[in-house]
Amino acid sequence: MKRAWLAWLAWLLCLPALAAVTVQDDAGKTVQLAQPAQRIVSLSPHATELLYAIGAGGKLVGRDGASDYPQAATRLPAVGLYGAFNVESIVALRPDLVVAWEGPQAGQATARLRELGIVVYASQPARVSAIPAAMRDLGKLAGLAGQADLAAQQFESAWRSLEQRYAGSAILRVVPQVGHEPAMTVNDQQFVAAVFRACGTRNPFGTERAAVPLLSAESLLAMRPDAVVALADRAAAEQWLGQWRKLPFKPAYLSVAPDTLGRPGPRLLAAATALCSRLDTLRRATPAKID
């Protein structure tokens, strides 16, 4: 009886070690929790969506002000916007994990949180393939590894199917527009560029060294793309694309919601599928320019 009791006590003492979780975040830092997180604050809209997608929404206790999906997230306390996070408000929520997009404007807040002993996981998926990896990491940190892995597998399978569907299609020259005044596109190294490649398109500005090459009427006239796609809501897109409508050639002008296509989260799949379908309709009516 005594031996059984000692064995049980030894097992009990080992529980914290067994529950410990260690992952490496997108900034290359080792993130370790003594046990899975129970109180999570998300400081990025994409991270909020990923957490809900893996079933960790019930563990969220706070969010950044831009996290607007799913609807349940908007009922959580907001702790500021990127570049203006309220550290005191975050600390008051007593998180055991903060998930943040770390950049020049967020670094001060997250550095302060680390100084205060709060664990921060930097989530910055730079490629589509990094989305399921982020799901798995967050699942481990939240104690939901099985659910997260299933969600990640489903994402990977659907993304492969999308890529394969258009892999043999004639190439369309398509310019994604990501800004206005000044007008900008992206080079091939940026996250959103992978979505357009999956649709069987090529951005004629994709090889530029600048991450966000500037666009002008002259440069578009020189490249003569088949389409320009504004990553903006419908009203803004009309303004963005209006400046090109007097060009002497007539590319197709499309728009797509930036919070679905531009966020590295689970809604990317549906947005990319819809965009690829629209571009494929254009492809069937447009002689492809392959070079």
C-alpha positions in Angstrom: 0.0 0.0 0.0 2.8 2.3 0.9 4.6 1.6 -2.4 1.5 2.4 -4.3 1.1 5.7 -2.4 4.7 6.6 -3.1 4.2 5.9 -6.8 1.1 8.1 -6.9 3.0 10.9 -5.1 5.9 10.6 -7.6 3.5 10.8 -10.5 1.8 13.9 -8.9 5.1 15.6 -8.5 5.9 15.0 -12.1 2.7 16.6 -13.4 4.0 20.2 -13.7 7.0 18.9 -15.8 4.7 16.8 -17.9 2.4 19.8 -18.5 5.2 22.1 -19.5 5.0 23.4 -23.1 7.9 24.7 -25.2 7.6 26.1 -28.8 9.7 28.5 -30.9 7.9 31.6 -32.1 8.2 33.4 -35.4 10.8 35.7 -34.0 13.0 32.7 -33.2 12.5 33.0 -29.4 11.8 30.0 -27.3 8.4 30.3 -25.6 7.9 28.1 -22.5 4.9 27.7 -20.2 4.9 25.7 -17.1 1.4 24.5 -18.1 -1.0 25.2 -20.9 -2.3 28.8 -21.0 -5.7 29.5 -19.5 -5.9 33.3 -19.9 -4.7 34.6 -23.3 -4.6 38.1 -24.7 -4.3 38.5 -28.5 -2.7 41.6 -29.9 -3.3 40.9 -33.6 -6.4 40.2 -35.6 -5.0 37.2 -37.4 -3.9 35.6 -34.1 -7.4 36.1 -32.7 -8.9 34.3 -35.6 -6.4 31.5 -35.3 -7.1 31.0 -31.7 -10.8 30.7 -32.3 -10.2 28.4 -35.2 -8.4 25.9 -33.0 -11.0 26.1 -30.3 -9.2 28.4 -27.9 -11.7 31.2 -28.1 -12.9 30.4 -24.6 -9.4 31.1 -23.2 -9.2 34.6 -24.6 -9.6 37.4 -22.0 -8.5 40.4 -24.2 -7.8 41.5 -27.7 -6.4 44.4 -29.7 -8.9 46.9 -31.0 -8.7 45.7 -34.6 -9.7 42.1 -33.8 -13.2 42.1 -35.2 -13.7 38.5 -36.2 -15.4 36.3 -35.1 -18.2 38.3 -33.6 -17.5 36.8 -30.2 -14.1 38.5 -30.2 -15.6 41.9 -30.2 -17.1 41.3 -26.8 -13.7 40.9 -25.2 -12.0 43.9 -23.6 -9.8 45.9 -26.1 -6.3 46.8 -24.9 -5.4 49.3 -27.7 -4.2 49.2 -31.2 -0.9 48.2 -32.9 1.6 50.8 -31.9 -0.5 52.0 -29.0 -1.1 49.0 -26.7 -2.0 49.8 -23.1 0.4 47.6 -21.0 -1.4 48.3 -17.8 -4.7 47.1 -19.3 -3.0 44.0 -20.5 -1.5 43.2 -17.1 -4.8 43.8 -15.4 -6.3 40.9 -17.4 -3.8 38.6 -15.7 -2.8 36.7 -18.9 -0.5 33.7 -18.8 0.1 34.2 -22.5 0.1 37.1 -24.9 0.1 36.5 -28.7 1.4 39.5 -30.7 2.5 40.6 -34.1 5.9 42.0 -33.1 7.3 44.9 -35.2 8.9 48.2 -34.6 5.7 49.8 -33.2 4.7 46.8 -31.0 8.2 46.0 -29.6 8.1 48.5 -26.8 4.9 47.1 -25.3 5.9 43.4 -25.7 9.3 44.1 -24.3 7.7 45.6 -21.2 5.4 42.6 -20.9 8.4 40.3 -20.9 10.1 42.4 -18.3 7.0 41.9 -16.1 7.3 38.2 -16.5 4.4 37.7 -19.0 5.1 35.1 -21.7 4.8 36.6 -25.2 4.5 34.5 -28.4 5.4 36.4 -31.6 3.0 35.3 -34.4 4.1 36.6 -37.8 3.3 34.0 -40.5 5.3 35.2 -43.5 4.1 32.3 -45.8 0.9 30.5 -46.2 2.6 27.3 -45.0 3.3 29.1 -41.7 -0.4 29.4 -40.9 -0.9 25.7 -40.0 2.4 25.8 -38.2 1.1 28.7 -36.1 -2.1 26.7 -35.4 -0.1 23.8 -34.0 2.1 26.1 -31.9 -0.9 27.9 -30.4 -2.7 24.6 -29.9 0.3 23.3 -27.8 0.4 26.5 -25.8 -3.3 26.4 -25.1 -3.4 22.7 -24.3 -5.4 21.9 -27.4 -2.8 20.2 -29.5 -5.2 17.6 -31.0 -7.8 20.1 -32.1 -5.2 22.4 -33.5 -3.5 19.7 -35.5 -6.8 18.7 -37.0 -7.6 22.3 -38.0 -4.0 22.6 -39.4 -4.4 19.4 -41.5 -7.7 20.6 -42.9 -6.1 23.9 -43.9 -3.1 22.2 -45.5 -5.3 19.8 -47.5 -7.5 22.6 -48.8 -4.6 24.8 -49.7 -2.9 22.0 -51.6 -6.1 21.3 -53.5 -6.3 25.0 -54.5 -2.7 25.1 -55.7 -3.2 21.9 -57.7 -6.3 23.1 -59.3 -4.6 26.0 -61.0 -1.1 24.6 -61.3 -1.4 23.9 -65.0 -3.4 27.0 -65.9 -2.2 29.6 -68.4 -0.5 32.4 -66.5 -2.3 35.7 -66.0 -0.4 38.9 -65.3 -2.1 40.3 -62.3 -1.1 43.3 -60.1 -2.4 43.3 -56.5 -2.7 46.9 -55.3 -2.2 47.2 -51.5 -2.2 51.0 -51.1 -3.3 54.3 -52.4 -1.6 57.7 -52.3 0.9 56.4 -53.0 -0.4 53.5 -55.0 1.6 50.3 -54.2 1.8 46.6 -55.0 3.9 43.9 -53.4 7.0 41.9 -54.5 7.0 38.2 -54.6 8.4 37.8 -51.1 5.4 39.2 -49.4 2.7 37.0 -47.8 -0.2 38.0 -50.1 1.8 37.3 -53.2 1.6 33.6 -52.5 -2.2 33.8 -52.7 -2.0 35.2 -56.2 0.6 32.7 -57.3 -1.7 29.9 -56.1 -4.3 31.3 -58.6 -1.9 30.8 -61.5 -1.0 34.5 -61.9 2.2 36.4 -62.0 2.8 40.0 -60.8 5.0 41.8 -63.3 6.3 43.9 -60.4 7.0 40.8 -58.3 10.8 40.8 -58.9 11.3 44.3 -57.7 13.7 44.7 -54.7 11.3 46.9 -52.8 8.8 45.1 -50.7 6.0 47.4 -51.8 6.9 48.8 -55.2 5.1 52.0 -56.2 2.6 52.0 -59.0 1.9 54.6 -61.6 -0.1 55.0 -64.8 3.2 54.9 -66.7 4.5 51.7 -65.1 1.1 49.9 -65.6 1.1 51.0 -69.2 4.6 49.5 -69.6 3.6 46.2 -68.0 0.1 45.9 -69.4 -1.3 43.5 -66.8 -4.5 41.5 -67.4 -6.0 42.7 -64.1 -5.4 45.0 -61.1 -6.9 43.7 -57.8 -7.4 46.2 -55.0 -7.1 44.8 -51.5 -9.6 47.3 -50.1 -13.3 47.5 -49.2 -15.6 48.2 -52.1 -15.9 52.0 -51.6 -12.1 52.4 -51.2 -11.4 50.1 -54.1 -13.4 52.2 -56.5 -11.3 55.2 -55.6 -8.1 53.3 -55.8 -8.9 51.8 -59.2 -10.5 54.9 -60.6 -7.1 56.5 -61.3 -6.3 53.7 -63.8 -9.5 53.7 -65.8 -8.3 56.2 -68.3 -5.4 54.0 -69.4 -5.4 53.3 -73.1 -5.6 49.5 -72.5 -8.3 47.9 -70.4 -7.3 45.5 -67.7 -9.9 44.0 -65.5 -10.4 45.8 -62.2 -11.3 43.7 -59.2 -11.4 44.1 -55.4 -11.2 41.8 -52.5 -11.7 42.4 -48.7 -8.3 43.0 -47.1 -9.3 41.5 -43.8 -9.8 38.1 -45.4 -7.1 37.9 -48.1 -4.5 40.0 -46.3 -4.7 38.3 -42.8 -2.7 35.1 -42.4 -5.6 33.3 -40.9 -8.2 30.6 -41.6 -10.5 32.8 -43.6 -7.7 33.1 -46.2 -8.9 29.8 -47.8 -12.4 31.0 -48.7 -11.1 34.4 -49.9 -8.4 32.8 -52.0 -10.8 30.3 -53.5 -13.2 33.1 -54.5 -10.5 35.2 -56.0 -9.0 32.3 -58.0 -12.5 31.5 -59.4 -12.9 35.2 -60.5 -9.5 35.2 -62.1 -10.1 31.9 -63.8 -13.3 33.4 -65.4 -11.1 36.2 -66.7 -8.5 33.7 -67.9 -11.0 31.9 -70.0 -11.8 35.2 -71.8 -8.3 36.6 -72.0 -5.3 35.4 -74.1 -2.6 34.8 -71.5 0.6 36.8 -71.7 3.4 34.3 -70.9 6.9 35.5 -70.7 
